[in-house]
Amino acid sequence: MRDAKGQYLFDVICHHLNLLEKDYFGIRYVDPDKQRHWLEFTKSIAKQIKSQPPFTMCLRVKFYPPDPAALKEEITRYLVFLQVKRDLYHGRLLCKTSDAALLAAYILQAEIGDHDPGKHPDGYSSKFQFFPKHSEKLERRIADIHKTELIGQSPETSELNFLQKAQRLETYGVDPHPCKDVSGSPAFLAFTPFGFTVLQGNRRIHFLKWEEVTKLKFEAKTFHIYANQTEDKKIILTYFAPTPDACKHLWKCGVENQSFFKLEKSSQVRTVSSSNLFFKGSRFRYSGKVAKEVMEQSAKIKRDPPEIHRHGMVPSRSCPSITHGPRLTSVPRTRRRAVHISIMEGLESLRDSAHSTPVRSVSHGDSFMSSRGHLADGGEASTSAVISDEAYSPSDSMLPTPVAEHGMENPLARHLNGAPCSIDGQESAAGTSKEGHAAEFSSGRRAVRMVRSRPSPPSDAEELNKFILSVLRLFLVTIGLLFALLLLLIMLTESDLDIAFLRDIRKTPEFQQFHFEYFCPLRRWFACKLRWMGGFLVSK
């Protein structure tokens, strides 16, 4: 088991969940430096995870389906629904207030069913948190939609409607990577089913379809995107990641997403290099199926749909979840909750790193309105501030997804497909104690400080040094190859191989002169030295 590859663990999890459309998912873990990684299925788990056991990792949607309605099985849509619901809560799925109310109402309908006055008194929607921030007006609108417009919808219908509404939003499938542009302004880079996108604040400032992106490469903390928007318009976008590891992770995510969504078949996948020079940089190859193959394989599924048990959902501390029936509890809306699904014993929930910062809204207007919420001193959220509806955005997230310290989480089991399993619906959990809040918000402040530090653009001298080093490397490699080819030629011509090409070379006067004047004396000298060394060793 120590040498087991990532594919083995992934297959065990998918078998436990009775999941066949598994190519949309992956296993994520965080290294000791709080950098996120996707577990590579072709490599040993022990060689990838550098932390000490017990290892923490989780199942996540890696490639968001472009059309969730086209998924063959309900179990797949349900897991995608949990992921997108989490994205909404963490401020990654930006939307208008009207769309936010409808999305939250779909979640209510899917998890607690039709409105029941006996179980759901006035203000019941305020007990649950669907977004980083709520307003009373939004809560009333959620309840109105749930009471009047969604009566009779089954959980699977509500989940599908939720996904179809979410997929039409610009930030559907966004897993933001915090970076800075060449001017030092913060930006978020992300890869969606439809292409590469750049977000600043709540605005999408760049969008490149996968067909337009020609190359992704990085060097240290610098990430480059090459694209051909038209035959005459070629662009290069440059951004700076917080660390070299974050930049490499960004590059790998881009390579995998482009291969998955752009290529027609997996046989077209090629090993890519992070540099234009073959002897420099990282090399990486996407190892899975592509989207078209996944859809074709899903169409061949003939089994009876597996049963999904949605009841018994227990609130947790970092992502919204709603209890069912008599387990409805009055949890303050400032408290974060999550759904934890146990995968296997010893597999704990993954905690996000500061590199998973949600997109924050900063402009005004109905589309994406900014929030005026503040953090109180001491790390606790200020509940006394009144947030006006005019300056309120339900998708505004103040903090990056936190990385909880050991002991802060209290994963609660739920049942999926009739068996207790451990899929964490949330990579992190905010503690209810003051220590938990302080750890979370101090992590957020460190992330904010990191984002505010301007990267120093490389100077002309540094660029010149890099160029000289590259030329020197190229020269040394060329000399080495020529020397190796010369040795190979000498070995072939001096051998006894009876090949016409070699016979012709041996008959030339130049070769005869080289053979008798240089090669033979050199060979005798080496033979003499070897005999001397042999005799010296024997005499010892």
ZAMARGU-4260 file (C-alpha; in steps of 0.2 Angstrom, whole numbers, plus 5000, padded with zeros to 4 digits):
<rodrens>
0) 5000/5000/5000 | 5015/5012/5003 | 5019/5012/4985 | 5001/5013/4979 | 4998/5025/4965
5) 4985/5039/4965 | 4974/5029/4953 | 4971/5016/4966 | 4965/5027/4980 | 4954/5036/4967
10) 4946/5020/4961 | 4943/5014/4979 | 4934/5031/4983 | 4923/5030/4967 | 4919/5012/4970
15) 4913/5016/4988 | 4902/5030/4981 | 4896/5020/4967 | 4902/5033/4955 | 4905/5028/4936
20) 4906/5046/4928 | 4922/5049/4938 | 4933/5058/4926 | 4926/5075/4931 | 4933/5072/4949
25) 4950/5072/4957 | 4959/5071/4973 | 4966/5087/4981 | 4978/5089/4995 | 4988/5103/5003
30) 5007/5102/5006 | 5015/5108/5022 | 5018/5125/5014 | 4999/5127/5012 | 5000/5125/4993
35) 4986/5115/4985 | 4989/5101/4973 | 4979/5088/4963 | 4985/5070/4966 | 4993/5063/4950
40) 4986/5046/4947 | 5001/5039/4938 | 5013/5043/4952 | 5015/5035/4969 | 5005/5043/4983
45) 5019/5043/4996 | 5031/5052/4983 | 5018/5066/4981 | 5013/5070/4998 | 5027/5077/5008
50) 5018/5079/5025 | 5018/5067/5039 | 5003/5055/5041 | 4989/5055/5043 | 4987/5063/5026
55) 4973/5075/5023 | 4964/5075/5006 | 4947/5076/4998 | 4937/5072/4983 | 4933/5088/4972
60) 4926/5092/4955 | 4941/5095/4944 | 4933/5097/4928 | 4916/5106/4929 | 4904/5098/4916
65) 4900/5111/4902 | 4881/5105/4903 | 4877/5096/4919 | 4860/5091/4911 | 4870/5080/4900
70) 4877/5070/4914 | 4870/5052/4913 | 4868/5048/4931 | 4860/5057/4946 | 4874/5053/4958
75) 4886/5063/4947 | 4874/5078/4946 | 4872/5077/4965 | 4891/5078/4968 | 4893/5092/4956
80) 4878/5101/4965 | 4887/5100/4981 | 4903/5107/4974 | 4894/5122/4965 | 4884/5125/4981
85) 4901/5126/4990 | 4907/5138/4977 | 4892/5149/4979 | 4895/5150/4998 | 4913/5154/4996
90) 4910/5168/4984 | 4917/5160/4969 | 4901/5159/4960 | 4897/5178/4957 | 4879/5182/4953
95) 4866/5196/4954 | 4855/5197/4969 | 4840/5191/4960 | 4850/5176/4953 | 4857/5173/4971
100) 4839/5172/4978 | 4834/5159/4965 | 4849/5148/4968 | 4847/5148/4987 | 4829/5144/4985
105) 4833/5129/4974 | 4845/5123/4988 | 4831/5125/5001 | 4819/5115/4990 | 4832/5101/4987
110) 4836/5099/5005 | 4821/5102/5015 | 4807/5100/5002 | 4791/5110/5001 | 4788/5124/5013
115) 4778/5118/5028 | 4772/5132/5040 | 4773/5120/5055 | 4791/5116/5052 | 4797/5132/5044
120) 4791/5147/5054 | 4793/5165/5048 | 4811/5170/5045 | 4817/5151/5043 | 4828/5156/5028
125) 4839/5167/5039 | 4844/5151/5049 | 4854/5145/5035 | 4869/5153/5026 | 4871/5151/5007
130) 4883/5165/5004 | 4897/5174/5012 | 4885/5188/5017 | 4866/5189/5019 | 4854/5203/5019
135) 4837/5203/5027 | 4829/5208/5010 | 4838/5194/5001 | 4832/5181/5015 | 4814/5187/5012
140) 4816/5185/4994 | 4823/5167/4996 | 4809/5162/5007 | 4796/5170/4995 | 4803/5160/4980
145) 4804/5144/4990 | 4786/5146/4996 | 4777/5150/4980 | 4788/5145/4964 | 4796/5129/4969
150) 4781/5119/4976 | 4781/5101/4971 | 4799/5100/4964 | 4809/5085/4969 | 4826/5086/4975
155) 4834/5080/4959 | 4824/5092/4949 | 4829/5107/4961 | 4847/5101/4960 | 4846/5101/4941
160) 4838/5118/4940 | 4851/5125/4951 | 4865/5118/4940 | 4857/5124/4924 | 4855/5142/4932
165) 4873/5141/4938 | 4881/5136/4922 | 4875/5151/4913 | 4885/5162/4925 | 4902/5169/4920
170) 4911/5162/4935 | 4903/5144/4934 | 4918/5132/4936 | 4930/5145/4942 | 4943/5139/4954
175) 4953/5156/4956 | 4972/5157/4958 | 4977/5174/4965 | 4990/5183/4955 | 4996/5200/4951
180) 4997/5208/4933 | 5012/5218/4927 | 5006/5234/4935 | 5005/5225/4952 | 4986/5225/4953
185) 4978/5209/4961 | 4970/5198/4949 | 4962/5180/4949 | 4966/5168/4935 | 4955/5153/4932
190) 4951/5139/4920 | 4933/5135/4915 | 4925/5123/4904 | 4924/5136/4890 | 4941/5144/4892
195) 4954/5154/4902 | 4947/5169/4911 | 4955/5183/4921 | 4945/5192/4935 | 4949/5208/4944
200) 4937/5212/4958 | 4920/5206/4951 | 4924/5210/4933 | 4930/5198/4920 | 4943/5207/4911
205) 4949/5194/4899 | 4942/5178/4892 | 4950/5167/4880 | 4942/5151/4872 | 4952/5135/4873
210) 4953/5135/4854 | 4962/5152/4855 | 4975/5148/4868 | 4991/5141/4860 | 5003/5139/4874
215) 5004/5141/4893 | 5021/5142/4901 | 5029/5148/4917 | 5046/5152/4924 | 5048/5154/4943
220) 5033/5165/4948 | 5030/5172/4931 | 5015/5164/4921 | 5013/5167/4902 | 4997/5164/4891
225) 4999/5164/4872 | 4984/5166/4862 | 4978/5169/4844 | 4961/5178/4844 | 4962/5181/4826
230) 4974/5177/4812 | 4981/5195/4814 | 4979/5197/4833 | 4991/5187/4844 | 4992/5192/4862
235) 5003/5187/4877 | 4996/5189/4895 | 5009/5189/4909 | 5005/5187/4928 | 5015/5184/4944
240) 5010/5171/4956 | 5014/5172/4975 | 5026/5158/4974 | 5035/5147/4961 | 5025/5132/4968
245) 5009/5141/4966 | 5014/5146/4948 | 5018/5128/4944 | 5001/5122/4951 | 4993/5136/4940
250) 5002/5130/4925 | 4997/5111/4928 | 4979/5116/4930 | 4979/5125/4914 | 4987/5111/4904
255) 4975/5099/4911 | 4960/5109/4908 | 4965/5113/4890 | 4968/5095/4886 | 4952/5089/4894
260) 4940/5102/4885 | 4950/5106/4869 | 4956/5089/4862 | 4945/5077/4853 | 4953/5061/4860
265) 4966/5057/4873 | 4978/5050/4860 | 4981/5068/4855 | 4988/5072/4872 | 5007/5077/4871
270) 5020/5080/4885 | 5022/5099/4887 | 5036/5109/4893 | 5036/5125/4903 | 5050/5132/4893
275) 5054/5134/4875 | 5071/5125/4877 | 5070/5106/4879 | 5084/5105/4893 | 5076/5119/4904
280) 5060/5119/4914 | 5046/5107/4920 | 5038/5094/4909 | 5020/5088/4912 | 5008/5076/4903
285) 4989/5075/4906 | 4985/5057/4909 | 4966/5056/4909 | 4952/5055/4896 | 4946/5070/4887
290) 4928/5078/4889 | 4922/5070/4872 | 4927/5053/4877 | 4920/5055/4894 | 4903/5059/4887
295) 4904/5044/4875 | 4908/5033/4889 | 4894/5039/4900 | 4881/5036/4886 | 4885/5017/4887
300) 4881/5016/4905 | 4866/5004/4906 | 4864/5000/4925 | 4850/5005/4936 | 4853/5022/4944
305) 4860/5020/4962 | 4850/5026/4976 | 4855/5043/4984 | 4850/5046/5002 | 4849/5065/5005
310) 4841/5064/5022 | 4850/5066/5038 | 4861/5080/5032 | 4870/5088/5047 | 4876/5106/5048
315) 4894/5109/5050 | 4905/5124/5052 | 4911/5130/5035 | 4899/5127/5021 | 4880/5128/5020
320) 4869/5113/5024 | 4852/5111/5029 | 4845/5098/5041 | 4829/5088/5036 | 4813/5087/5046
325) 4814/5087/5065 | 4833/5090/5064 | 4830/5108/5059 | 4840/5119/5070 | 4841/5138/5073
330) 4859/5141/5068 | 4865/5159/5067 | 4868/5165/5049 | 4885/5171/5054 | 4890/5153/5058
335) 4897/5143/5044 | 4892/5126/5040 | 4897/5111/5028 | 4892/5094/5023 | 4904/5080/5027
340) 4903/5064/5018 | 4914/5050/5025 | 4924/5042/5011 | 4934/5029/5020 | 4942/5028/5038
345) 4957/5039/5039 | 4953/5050/5025 | 4950/5067/5032 | 4943/5083/5025 | 4955/5094/5015
350) 4959/5111/5021 | 4961/5124/5008 | 4976/5135/5007 | 4978/5154/5006 | 4980/5150/4987
355) 4962/5147/4985 | 4956/5165/4988 | 4938/5168/4983 | 4934/5182/4971 | 4929/5198/4980
360) 4917/5210/4973 | 4923/5228/4973 | 4911/5238/4962 | 4893/5244/4964 | 4878/5241/4954
365) 4865/5227/4953 | 4876/5215/4944 | 4889/5213/4957 | 4887/5225/4972 | 4901/5227/4985
370) 4898/5223/5003 | 4903/5235/5018 | 4905/5221/5030 | 4921/5223/5041 | 4931/5213/5053
375) 4931/5217/5071 | 4948/5218/5080 | 4953/5202/5088 | 4948/5192/5072 | 4929/5190/5075
380) 4916/5196/5062 | 4907/5212/5066 | 4889/5208/5068 | 4884/5226/5073 | 4887/5234/5056
385) 4871/5236/5046 | 4873/5231/5028 | 4862/5241/5016 | 4854/5232/5002 | 4861/5245/4989
390) 4879/5241/4994 | 4876/5222/4997 | 4883/5207/4987 | 4879/5190/4993 | 4894/5183/4983
395) 4906/5195/4991 | 4919/5185/5001 | 4930/5194/5013 | 4942/5180/5016 | 4951/5166/5007
400) 4945/5149/5010 | 4954/5145/5027 | 4966/5131/5031 | 4960/5125/5048 | 4973/5119/5060
405) 4973/5101/5067 | 4959/5099/5080 | 4948/5113/5073 | 4937/5102/5062 | 4923/5091/5069
410) 4918/5081/5053 | 4900/5074/5055 | 4895/5059/5045 | 4881/5058/5033 | 4875/5044/5022
415) 4877/5043/5003 | 4871/5028/4993 | 4866/5019/5010 | 4883/5019/5017 | 4893/5030/5028
420) 4907/5038/5019 | 4919/5053/5021 | 4919/5065/5007 | 4921/5082/5014 | 4909/5094/5006
425) 4921/5108/5012 | 4940/5109/5012 | 4941/5119/5028 | 4930/5124/5043 | 4930/5140/5053
430) 4930/5136/5072 | 4917/5142/5083 | 4929/5146/5097 | 4939/5162/5098 | 4955/5153/5095
435) 4947/5146/5079 | 4941/5163/5073 | 4958/5170/5077 | 4967/5156/5067 | 4955/5159/5052
440) 4956/5178/5051 | 4975/5178/5054 | 4977/5167/5039 | 4966/5179/5030 | 4976/5194/5035
445) 4992/5185/5029 | 4984/5181/5013 | 4979/5199/5011 | 4996/5205/5015 | 5003/5193/5002
450) 4991/5200/4989 | 4996/5218/4993 | 5014/5216/4991 | 5019/5222/4974 | 5030/5210/4964
455) 5046/5219/4958 | 5047/5218/4939 | 5063/5210/4933 | 5076/5223/4929 | 5086/5225/4912
460) 5101/5217/4920 | 5092/5202/4926 | 5084/5199/4909 | 5102/5201/4901 | 5109/5188/4914
465) 5095/5176/4910 | 5098/5178/4891 | 5117/5175/4893 | 5114/5160/4904 | 5101/5152/4891
470) 5114/5155/4877 | 5128/5147/4888 | 5117/5132/4892 | 5113/5130/4873 | 5132/5131/4868
475) 5137/5119/4881 | 5123/5106/4876 | 5128/5108/4858 | 5146/5105/4862 | 5142/5090/4872
480) 5131/5083/4858 | 5144/5085/4845 | 5157/5077/4856 | 5146/5062/4859 | 5142/5060/4841
485) 5161/5061/4837 | 5164/5047/4850 | 5150/5037/4842 | 5157/5039/4825 | 5175/5033/4830
490) 5168/5018/4839 | 5158/5013/4824 | 5172/5016/4811 | 5185/5006/4822 | 5173/4992/4825
495) 5172/4976/4814 | 5155/4980/4808 | 5154/4975/4789 | 5143/4990/4783 | 5146/4998/4766
500) 5145/5015/4773 | 5158/5011/4786 | 5169/5002/4773 | 5170/5017/4762 | 5175/5028/4777
505) 5189/5016/4782 | 5197/5016/4764 | 5199/5035/4764 | 5217/5042/4766 | 5211/5053/4780
510) 5204/5039/4790 | 5220/5029/4787 | 5231/5043/4793 | 5219/5046/4808 | 5219/5027/4812
515) 5238/5025/4812 | 5244/5042/4819 | 5232/5045/4832 | 5219/5031/4836 | 5232/5017/4838
520) 5244/5026/4849 | 5230/5032/4860 | 5223/5015/4861 | 5240/5008/4866 | 5242/5021/4879
525) 5225/5017/4887 | 5229/4998/4887 | 5246/5002/4895 | 5238/5012/4909 | 5225/4999/4912
530) 5238/4985/4913 | 5248/4996/4925 | 5232/4999/4936 | 5228/4980/4936 | 5246/4976/4941
535) 5245/4989/4955 | 5229/4982/4962 | 5235/4964/4961 | 5251/4969/4970 | 5241/4977/4984
</rodrens>
